[in-house]
Amino acid sequence: MIKPFTPNDLVRYIYQEMPEVEQELLMQALHSDQNLMQEYLDMLSAIESLDQIQLQPSEKVVKAIKYKAKSTGLQKV
């Protein structure tokens, strides 16, 4: 019988944080369980999407912060 794997196990596998023996078991489970494989592929897709997120504030946000700082009398650093 194949061990039931959880989404947490998939995350540990993706980030290479599980022992080699457990990795082998998970790979076997991925090959035999279509639902688990789909969940794994969905996670990989989500990780790829996260890598594309804009990490800088928009110009509108920067202007709002500067305006608020100016209106409250905060000094430039």
C-alpha positions as CSV (number, residue, x, y, z in Angstrom):
1,M,0.0,0.0,0.0
2,I,1.2,3.5,-0.9
3,K,1.4,6.1,1.9
4,P,-1.1,8.8,1.5
5,F,0.7,12.1,0.9
6,T,-0.5,15.5,1.9
7,P,-0.1,18.9,0.3
8,N,2.5,19.6,2.9
9,D,4.5,16.6,1.7
10,L,4.3,18.0,-1.8
11,V,5.7,21.3,-0.7
12,R,8.6,19.5,1.2
13,Y,9.3,17.5,-2.0
14,I,9.3,20.6,-4.3
15,Y,11.7,22.4,-2.0
16,Q,13.8,19.3,-1.5
17,E,13.2,19.1,2.2
18,M,12.4,15.4,2.6
19,P,14.6,12.3,2.9
20,E,15.6,10.5,-0.2
21,V,13.6,7.4,0.8
22,E,10.5,9.4,1.2
23,Q,11.2,11.2,-2.1
24,E,11.2,7.8,-3.9
25,L,7.9,6.9,-2.3
26,L,6.3,10.2,-3.3
27,M,7.6,9.8,-6.9
28,Q,5.9,6.4,-7.0
29,A,2.7,7.9,-5.7
30,L,2.8,10.7,-8.2
31,H,3.1,8.1,-11.0
32,S,0.2,6.1,-9.8
33,D,-2.2,8.8,-8.4
34,Q,-3.5,11.2,-11.1
35,N,-5.1,13.5,-8.4
36,L,-1.8,13.8,-6.5
37,M,0.0,14.5,-9.8
38,Q,-2.5,17.3,-10.6
39,E,-2.1,18.8,-7.2
40,Y,1.7,18.7,-7.6
41,L,1.5,20.4,-11.1
42,D,-0.9,23.0,-9.6
43,M,1.6,23.8,-6.9
44,L,4.4,24.2,-9.4
45,S,2.3,26.5,-11.4
46,A,1.5,28.6,-8.3
47,I,5.1,28.9,-7.4
48,E,5.9,30.1,-11.0
49,S,3.2,32.7,-10.7
50,L,4.5,33.9,-7.4
51,D,7.9,34.4,-8.9
52,Q,6.3,36.9,-11.4
53,I,4.6,39.1,-8.8
54,Q,5.6,42.7,-8.9
55,L,7.7,43.4,-5.8
56,Q,7.7,47.2,-6.1
57,P,4.9,49.6,-5.1
58,S,3.1,51.4,-7.8
59,E,3.8,55.1,-8.5
60,K,0.3,55.9,-7.0
61,V,1.3,54.2,-3.7
62,V,4.6,56.0,-3.5
63,K,2.9,59.4,-4.1
64,A,0.3,58.7,-1.5
65,I,3.0,57.8,1.1
66,K,5.0,61.0,0.2
67,Y,1.9,63.1,0.5
68,K,0.9,61.6,3.9
69,A,4.5,62.1,5.1
70,K,4.5,65.7,4.0
71,S,1.1,66.5,5.5
72,T,2.1,65.0,8.9
73,G,5.3,67.1,9.0
74,L,7.7,64.2,8.9
75,Q,11.3,65.1,8.2
76,K,13.3,63.7,5.3
77,V,15.8,61.2,6.3
